[in-house]
């Protein structure tokens, strides 16, 4: 199992646990808010580097 697959599986598991313990709207807020906050915490140069790598992986 690759590193990205392990991260994705952990995210799915965490999302399911949140859906059980929290109301659906609070779980959705956490699931969408944490990655958005992490992205906004990056420097502008890091954001552009992340976008460039993402585009390259998509084959653009």
JONOR-V763795 format. One record per residue. N is the residue number from 1. RES is the residue in three letters. PHI is phi in whole degrees, 0 to 359 (* if undefined). PSI is psi in radians with two decimals (999 if undefined). NEAR is the number of other ideal C-beta (glycine too) atoms within 10 Angstrom. Layout:
# JONOR-V763795
n,res,phi,psi,near
N,RES,PHI,PSI,NEAR
N,RES,PHI,PSI,NEAR
This chain:
# JONOR-V763795
n,res,phi,psi,near
1,UNK,*,2.26,7
2,UNK,286,2.92,7
3,UNK,297,-0.74,7
4,UNK,295,-0.63,8
5,UNK,293,-0.66,9
6,UNK,294,-0.70,10
7,UNK,295,-0.75,10
8,UNK,296,-0.75,12
9,UNK,296,-0.70,11
10,UNK,296,-0.67,10
11,UNK,295,-0.71,13
12,UNK,295,-0.75,10
13,UNK,297,-0.76,10
14,UNK,296,-0.68,14
15,UNK,297,-0.71,14
16,UNK,294,-0.70,11
17,UNK,296,-0.74,11
18,UNK,297,-0.67,17
19,UNK,294,-0.53,15
20,UNK,285,-0.75,8
21,UNK,275,-0.51,9
22,UNK,246,2.79,13
23,UNK,299,2.72,10
24,UNK,301,-0.64,9
25,UNK,290,-0.60,7
26,UNK,288,-0.69,12
27,UNK,296,-0.73,18
28,UNK,297,-0.70,14
29,UNK,298,-0.74,13
30,UNK,292,-0.78,13
31,UNK,297,-0.66,14
32,UNK,272,-0.52,10
33,UNK,284,-0.63,10
34,UNK,295,-0.86,12
35,UNK,296,-0.63,10
36,UNK,295,-0.75,9
37,UNK,295,-0.67,9
38,UNK,295,-0.71,9
39,UNK,295,-0.75,11
40,UNK,290,-0.35,8
41,UNK,282,-0.21,9
42,UNK,284,2.69,12
43,UNK,291,2.75,8
44,UNK,303,-0.63,7
45,UNK,292,-0.64,8
46,UNK,291,-0.64,11
47,UNK,296,-0.78,13
48,UNK,294,-0.65,11
49,UNK,296,-0.72,12
50,UNK,296,-0.74,12
51,UNK,296,-0.71,10
52,UNK,296,-0.77,11
53,UNK,295,-0.72,10
54,UNK,297,-0.72,10
55,UNK,295,-0.69,10
56,UNK,296,-0.68,9
57,UNK,292,-0.49,8
58,UNK,281,-0.16,7
59,UNK,87,0.39,5
60,UNK,277,999,7
